[in-house]
Amino acid sequence: MSVSSKKEMLRVDDLWVEVEGKEVLKGVSLTIPVGETHVLFGRNGSGKTSLLMTIMGFPAYRVRHGHIYFKGQDITHLPPYERAKLGIGIMFQRPPTIRGVKLREMLQLCARENGYRITELAREFGFEAFLDRDINSGFSGGELKKSELLQLLAQEPDLVLLDEPESGVDVENLEIIGRMIRKLLQKEVHRPRRKSGLIITHTGFILNFVAADRGYVMLDGKISCEGNPQEIFEGIQKHGYQECLKCLRRMEMEKTLNK
C-alpha cells in the first residue's frame, strides 16, 4: 500500500504559530499515515518542541494560520484534554515532578479503560521499584523517560508524540527505552499497525533503536527537507545541519523567484 493510499492519522497543514508574540513555526506541513512513525530532526531551538506542543494544544502556542487534523477531525482549537481523549499522547523532554502522587496511582488512572496490569507492565521494563515513589521525584534522566513511557503504555494513545527520548540517557537505558517505544508503536507485531508516532530528536541516536518510516529536518521553524530518515541522519552526521540550511535557503530563493 502506498503512502498516499493510507488513511491519515495526523495532518498538519500550513501551520503558523507564535509564543508571546514570537513566531516559532512558519508554514509547517506534514502528514503521518496510520501505522507509521516519523522523525523530526533539528538543532536545539529550531521549533521541534513547539510543533509537538502545538499538536497537543497547549494554549501558550497560538495558531495564527493553518490547521491540525487528527483522524480527519479538525482539532486546531481543541484543548489538550480533549485531544488526549481522542487518542493523542505526549512524552515531555523535561516532565515535572508531582509530589504527593505515586507513579502507581497515575498509571492506574491512565490504564482505567484498557485493563493493563500495572505491576506486570512495570516489571517488564525493570521499573517495579519506582511504582510507589512520587512521580519523577529524584529520577535520573533515564528514569524520567521510563516513567513517561510507562504512562503512555498504560494510556495506549493512537498517536504518540515523543520529545527527545534519548536525551540525558546512557546507552544501557537507551536500549530499554527503545524497547518501550517499539512496544508503544506496535513495531514488533506481525499485523497492520494502528499506532502512529512523531519523534523529535537533535542527535538522531534513537534511530539505532526505533525504525522510522519518514524523516524531516526543521530549521528556524520551517521544514527544510524530508525523505528517508536513515539517509537524512547519515547526512547530518557527516555534514551537520549546514547542508540542510543551504537547502532551506535554496527553497526560499526558488519561492521568491517563482512569485
Secondary structure, DSSP 8 states (H G I E B T S, - for coil): --GGGS-EEEEEEEEEEEETTEEEEEEEEEEEETT-EEEEEE-TTSSHHHHHHHHHT-TTSEEEEEEEEETTEE-TT--HHHHHHHTEEEE-SS---EEEEEHHHHHHHHTTTT---HHHHHHHTT-GGGTTSEETTT--HHHHHHHHHHHHHHH--SEEEEE-TTTT--HHHHHHHHHHHHHHTTTT-SS----EEEEEESS-GGGGTS--SEEEEEETTEEEEEE-HHHHHHHHHHHTTHHHHHHHHHHHHHHHHH-
